[in-house]
């Protein structure tokens, strides 16, 4: 180098970029002292560029040699094919003149042409493989160079960083082109799996460098923007009001070069994530890809994580006042949600990252961070309180704290849901994945033991409240006005106690609706809801057994007590059946096999069709309530029958009355009057207090029992019936039928045996005699359908006619 001082060329001859560079580096005279350092730095960069250029030349030469080798091979193969085609043509022309031409043509068509076509196809495949491999090799090389340059230039100043960002965007575009090629290869040439695997491996290595550097640059930009912003200072006395100091949103205040840099880096990260989705979609072809493909939006994660860490410093001071935690998270989420829609969503759309809503991702990210904190710091403390307080006898306080925390979570989730729906996004209960992301109650998805503890506390709290209601006798006797169901206009005479139980059960169902997955709802409802119904059924059974044990249900008070219990069971059963038709309960029933921790054995007795009312989450309880109703309605009819039988004992034993004349002035036997009065009195009591549906079953059952009683004790007891006896029996039965005429037009239809027996007794002697000879055929002709031949024969023989 010449030792003479070299002068710079005139400023007018220098390019604008160099002038800008010099102006930036030498603003004052003091900057001249840094000239040697700048010179060494520029020389080092020039050396790096020279080495990169040499490496590129070497790789270009290697690629050209590879391409030349492939080209020579393909040229040789094509030359061989041309030679064989020429020989084939000359051979065909020479053979057509002799007699062997036809045989040779057949040989060519059957053997040589297929072999030649196969060879052509193989050559074409080799050529296509070579071109594809060379194309991929070139693009992979470009990506690796870009990655290398990005790593070297990461510490440069503004202009160098901008150049690095451009190189990163170029690398992402090239990666997308590579993915296009690989997708095409996977579909058209699945046998090239080794080539695809090799390229994937090299792309993975490049992405392992590109993504961390892109995220690091993004975080640096967020820091320079002032993110996270200072958290709002809530008024501790009124956290729910949301009053706080106003904090500017850095996303709205950024401008100029900083905004351009942020947007470019944002697009780069979105481009990388979209590329990752495409690669996963291709690699997981044929599998369930939805779960693996949908990941949180990376750029939103980078906004949520620092603000979450800043929030946790406040959370540690509010462990005993969780309402402040929920208030802060909600306010932070709400304050910045609009910027997600207005500023970031257009960038996501520009990056072609489909299926993402920045608003939903921001909300789900904030809720997820809250759920994580609750699972790590809050719930372990609250879950341990019941065990600690059980020693000191203050377990109710632990329950109050726990249920208060749940109330806060449910209220928070409702406000978050309204925040999402304000943007027009609808969350379906069927989409458990979406619901889990935006619910603080998702902490229970990984900890079913906490869900069980909550259900236990909820149940204990409800059962304690129900004790006073169940112990008040007025709630069992006082009827609820207008308690008829929508599907039934019949007044079920519902006791007030049903309203108390349904109110508690509805509260459990409402809390169950807040849970973010069907499996959790089903588990919670079985643990906290079903036992309430079981407790109700136990209370009914105890009341009925007490009434039966005291008086054997012989007094009216006992009958009324049982009737009220049957009414209560009927109403609760009807309500549960209507609930089971609701879409909410149908979804729970359809997903019952997914319950957390519920074994298959727990459901083995309830494996039925989901159609109709033969299934449902409350099916077993409905069956038990129905069985209870039927059993105690039958007992009512049995008790009344026993009393009627006792009152009519003298009437039944009087065998001579069927051959004596009727008593003057009596339309019914004297010994039957008391029994009929007892029967009507008891039926009147039951009708007054029992609901109409079950009353129909009681009086029909009672009629059938009285029918069998009269038939067995009178008609089948070998007594003799004269004309006057038949007349007396007819009069007595008409009065008995009349006791049931208020509820049907033809009560004798419910007394089939005695009605047909009386019909036989009233027949003429000749007609009865022919019955003994003709048997079953005669019975059908005379409308006797409910008696056997033996019974008919016995009744016919008991008839005495005047000689």
KAVEN-V380195 format. One line per field, one symbol per residue. phi: phi as a letter, one per 40 degrees, with the letter a starting at -180 (. if undefined). burial: # if it has 24 or more other ideal C-beta (glycine too) atoms within 12 Angstrom, else .. Layout:
# KAVEN-V380195
phi = ???
burial = ???
This chain:
# KAVEN-V380195
phi = .ccccccccdcccccdccdccccccbcbcccccccdccccccccccccccccccccccccccccccccccccccccccccccccccccccccccccccccccccccccccbccccccccccccccccccccccccccccccccccccccccccccccdcccccccccccccccccccccdccccccccbccccccccccdcccdcccccccdcccccccccccccgbccdcccccccbcccgcaccbccdccccagcccccccccdcccccccccccccccccbdgbccdccccbdcdccdcccdcccccccccdccbccbccccccccccccccbccccccbccdcccccgccgbbcccccccccccccccccccbccdcccccdccccccgbccccccccccccdccccccccccccccccgcbcccccccccccbbcccdcccbcccccccccccccccccccdcccccccccbccccgcccccaccccfcccccccccccccccccccccccaccccccccccbcdccccccccccccccccccccbfgcccccccccccccccccccccccccccccccccccccbcccccgcccccbccbcbcccgccahcbdcccccccccdccccccccccccccccccbccccccccccbbccccgbcaccccccccccccccccccccbccccccdccccccccccdccccccbcbbgcbbccccccccccccccccccbccbacbccccbcccccccccccccccccccccccgccccccbgcbbbccccccccccccbbcc
burial = ..............................................................#......#...#..#...#......#...................#.......#......#..#.###.#######################......#..##.#############.###.##.....#..##..##.###.##.###.#######.##..#.###.##.#....#..#......###..#......#######################.........################..##.##..#...################.###.###.##..#.#..####################..##..##.##...........##.#################.##....#.#.#..##############.##.##############..#..##....##..##..#.#......###########.##.###.###############################.##..##....##.#.####################.###..#########..##.#.......#......#.############.##.###############.##..##.#..##...#.....##..#..##.###.##.###.#######################.####..####..######.######.##..#...##.##############....#..#......##..#.#.##...######.##....
